[in-house]
Amino acid sequence: MLKTRIIPCLQLIGESLVKTVKFGNYGYIGDPINTVRIFNELEVDELCFLDIRASLENRKPNISILQQISNECFMPLSYGGGIDSFDNARRIFAIGFEKVILNTHAYRSPELIKQIAEHYGVQAVVASVDVKKNIWGKYQVYINDGTEKISADIIEYIQHLTNMGAGEILLTSMDRDGTWNGFDMELVNKVERAVSVPVIANGGAGSIEHIEKVVKHGKASAVALGSMVVYQKKGMGVLVNFPDKKRLEKALS
């Protein structure tokens, strides 16, 4: 098992697996169940699923597909998308997921974080924060699949989420999403210094060197991978894969 968690972060729209670029256009990847089977064989330590349009389209979590994923999956699972109530979260935990991820409703209903954390523990709640730079270089937070900007200072907002009970931060650079250009190191450093909970760096991974850099220099506690684990290479076709573990261990040692 790798010392640093390297987590495939897979995007859903309903029952289809997709991958976006900068939260815009997306490509179809395939069937999530077959993808889970491949990651089982690759002995990945953890999997994350995000239904990226659920809140925007006012949809509840698709319990049917999530149950199929849970039944097939051998590793710990987290899920985000459309979780707007404690009952939604309870149903997801009941089918075998270890963590829930809140984004839009972490902002709209921060008490929901506290409610879930008090019942299941802070380790079970991940706050997802999507961030984009404006034309003046200031970081701004977005919700609703990156369609709605909120008027909050990024650090104050993330500290508020952790104070409410979020046990981890899934920090996504919208500018780097799907680009293969590397992580936003400035962003990861800025957030990591401000909170005491683990920060999962997301958005931009294109190589083992990028992963090494964001862990060793960005001080990320964990790394989420998207394009890197569903495509052969940048600009090439779909291939579900995982970086060579021996190379990862060497890079992160």
Secondary structure, DSSP 8 states (H G I E B T S, - for coil): --SSEEEEEEEEETTEEEEESTTS-EEEEE-HHHHHHHHHHTT-S-EEEEETTTTTTT----HHHHHHHHHH--S-EEEESS--SHHHHHHHHHTT-SEEEESHHHHH-HHHHHHHHHHH-GGGEEEEEEEEE-TTS-EEEEETTTTEE--S-HHHHHHHHHHHT--EEEEEETTTTT--S---HHHHHHHHHH-SS-EEEES---SHHHHHHHHHTS--SEEEESHHHHBSSTTS-B------HHHHHHHH-
